[in-house]
Amino acid sequence: MTRSRRIILLLALTALVSTGRVAGQSVVEAQKSVPAMAARPFEPSEQLFYEAEFSRSVLRKLDVADFKLSAARTPALDPPKTASATDDPPPYLLTFSADVTSKGFFTRLFNLKFRERIESVVEPDTFTVQKNTGLDEQGKRVRATEMTFDRTKGKMYWTQRDPNNTDSEPRTIITDFSGQLQDVLSAIYFIRTHSLEVGKSFEIFVGNGGRVYRVPISVVERKKMKTVLGKVHVVRVEPDLFGQNKLIDDEKGNFQLWLTDDSRHVPVSVRVKTTYGTFDINLKRAVYNPQG
């Protein structure tokens, strides 16, 4: 049950987040930084609320979790570590946060309560993650993680601690990388900044659990869909997440993400098919503040 819960969190947050597995030190050359966009669809602030449902065999549309995703500009109190010491620091950073809470089916049937909270800080000009913190609560079991990214040194530092056992040694991994890097939360927003044309594909690089993964993204379909935003045109995006040496290497499955086919590219629906069953994550409410 713990394993399936981890799969739910990782899949849902990658598309719209788990702490990942530990691996040895690796070296990755990520894609090069791209020029900053004049305006991004989630700036200056945005909140998205989702509900996750589970289906398998005779079990249909059972509530399993609530999701809240937030994006905001925050003051750049400390200049980010950029590739060049002469670069002027941006006046603000982008802060993304996610909160996932169990409900309904899992809570009643398995007496299982979980909550996952994640925050990512992104340098806006290069859209590269500077820091990621997470807190994973499963009943009495708690794990705190932190990832920091130093572009000047080409290093990613990952640490996991047990806040309930201060005497235990933290697990730490240092990974070399170069170029532009995302985590499982910032990747959602980074995908939204792309021009999503059917038949096109691109790659992103995601740091998770001390490793860096190359994730191909394909845009495969355009259609009309009934959503909380009305009946709108959407595009279906499929990140390649399952398989050997991929983000989810111990499962078979298929991942589909639907985003509005407009300038905002709002994630309105996710469908994840796994050996456990099918998970549907649908947007229930969206709040956008153009004034910040």
N, C-alpha and C positions, 0 to 999 in steps of 0.2 A: 504493500500500500504506500509506503514511503517513496518507493521508486516511481510509482505512477504519479504521485503528487509532484515529484520533481519534474517529471516529463511535462505535466500540465503547465507548470509555471514557466519553464524554459521556453516551450513552444509558444505559449500565448504572448509572452512579453517580447520575444524576438520579433513577432509579427506586428504587433500593435504599436521570467528571468530567473534563472537559478544561479547558484554559486559555481557550478561546474565541477569537473574532476581535476585532480592533481596530475601533472605530467612533468617530465624532465625539462631542462632548459632547452630552448630552441631558438633558431635565428630565422626571421621572416623579413622579406622586403615587401612592404605594403605599397599600395598604389600611391602615386604622387599627389600632393595637395592640389586642390582645384581652386580657382578664384571664388571669392565670396559672392553670394548672390546679392542683388540690390535689395530684395525683400524676400523673406521666407514666409511660408504659409502659416506658421505657428507663432510668429513674433508679432507684438511684443509679449503676449501671454495667451495661454490656451489651456483649457481643462477638458478632458474626454473621459466619459464614464461608460463602462462596459459591463455586461453580464455574460458569464460563461455557462454553457450547458453541455451535458454529457449524454450520449446515446450509444447503446450497444444492445443488439438483439431485441428483446422485448422491452428494454429500458429506453424510453424516449424522452428527450428534452428535460433532463433532470438538472436543476440548478446546482452548480458546484462552487462558484466563486464570483466575487465582484472585483472589478479592476478600475483604478483611477490613474490616469496619466496626466501629468502637468508639465507645461513648458513656460519658462519665464526668463527675462533678462535680469541679471544680478550684477551689482557693482563689481568691477575688477579691482579688488583691494590690493592683490599682489599680482604683478605682471606675470603672465603665463610664460612658460619656457618655450620660446620659439626657436626656429632653426637658426636664426641670425640675431646676434645681440643688438644689432642696429635697428631691428624692426620696431616700429612704434606699437606699444601694446594697445589693444582695443579698449574703448571706454567701458565695456561691459563683457560679461561672460554669459553663455547660455546654460541654464540649469534645468535638467529634466528629472522628473521624479515619477516613481511608480509605486502603487500600493495595491497589493493583492490580498484578499481576505476570503477564507473558506466560508461556505454557507450551504444550507439545504441538504442535499443528498449525502455528501461526505460527512458532514457534521452529525446528522441524525443516524445514519446507518453504521458508520465506523467510529463514532464518537471521536472524530479527528478534527482538530482545529489547527489551522495554519495561517500564518501571515508573513508576507514578504514585502520588505520596503527597500527601495533602491533609489539612489540619487547619482546622477552623472553631471559633471561639469565639463563643458565643451568650449574650446577656444573658437570664437565665431568666424574669424577670417579664414582659417584653414579647415574648420569643422573637424578638429581632432580632439579626442577626449583627453582631458587633463587629470581627472580623478573620478573614481567610482567607489561608492560605499554601499554596502548592503547589510540588512539584518533579516535573517531567516529564522522564524519561530515555529516550531512544531511541538505543541504542548509544552513540556518542560525543556525540550531540546532547543538550544539557541546557538546560532552561528553568526558571527560578524565577519564580514570580508571587506577588504580595501584594495583597490587597484590604483596605482598612480603611474602616469606616463610622462617620461622626460624625453622630449624630442632632441634636446641638445646632446644628450648622452646616448640616445637610441636605445632606451631601456624601458621595460614595463615591469613594475614590481607588484606582486600579488601576495596578500597575506590573509590568512583565515584564523580566527580566534574563537575560543569558547568563553563568552562573558561570564558564565556561571562557574568557571573553573580557572581562576586567575593563575594557578600554579602550573597549568599545562602549557607546554611550549607551542607557540603559534607555528603554523605551516606557512612557508614562504617559498616563492618561486620568482626568479629574475629571468626575463625573456628579452632577447635582443629584437629590435624591429627598426624599420626606417619607413618614412612616408606617413600616409594618412591612416589613422586607426580609429575604429569604433568599438563600443561595447554593445551588449545585447539590447540596451535601452536606447542609446543614441542612434543605433542603426535604424531604428524605426523612423526617426526624424530625418536621418540622412537620405533614406530612400525617397522620402516625400519631396526632397529638393531636386530630384532628377526629372527630366522629361520622359514620361512613361508612355512610350509608343509601342503598340502591339507589334511583336516580332523582333523587338530590340532586346538586348541583354547587356548587363554590366556586372562588375565584381566589386565587393566590398571586403574589408578585412576586419575581423571581429576578435577582440581579446576577451577571453572568458576562461576562468579557472586556471590562470597561469599560462595558457597557450594562446596562439594566434591562429585563426582559421580563415581560409580563403572561401568566401561564400558567393557563388554565382547567383545572379538575380535575373529571372526571365519575365518579360511582360507578354502574356499569352492570350488575353481575350479582352474584348470590350463589349459591354451590354448595359441594359437598363436594369436597375434593381430597386425594389421598394425598401427604403431605409427610414430611420427616424428623421432624416433630413428631407424626406419626400422621395418620390420616384425619380432617381437621378442616374445619369450615365456613370458607370464605374469601370475600372480596369482591374483585371486579375493578375497579380504578381506572385510568382512562385520562387521563393528562396530555396536553394538546394542544400538542405540541412541534414539529410539522413544518409548514412553510409560510412564506410571505413575512412578514418582520418577526417571525418566531418564533425560539425558541431554536435550532432547526436549520432554517435557511432555504434551504439548498442541497440538500436531500434530500427524497425522498418516503418515507413510512413510517407505521407504526402502532406504538403503544407500549401495552403492557398490564402492569399491576402487580397482583399478587395478595397480599393481606394477610389474616392470620387475623381472623375476625369475632368478636373478643373484646376485652377491655379493653386488650390489649397491641398489637394490630394489627401483628404481626411480618411483615415482608416475606418471603414464602416463595418467590416465583417471579416472574420477569420474562420477557416475550417481546417482542422488538423485531424487526419485519419491515422491512427496507430493500431497496434495489436490490441490495445486496451479498449478501443472503441473510437468514436468520433466526438471531437470537441468543437463546439460552435461558440465563438465569442462575438457578440454583436453590440454595436454602439447604441446606447440608450439616451445619452444626453451629451451635448457639446456646448461649451461656454468659451467665447472668444472675446478678448478685451483689446480693442484697437488702440486704447490709450495707455496700455501697460498696466 
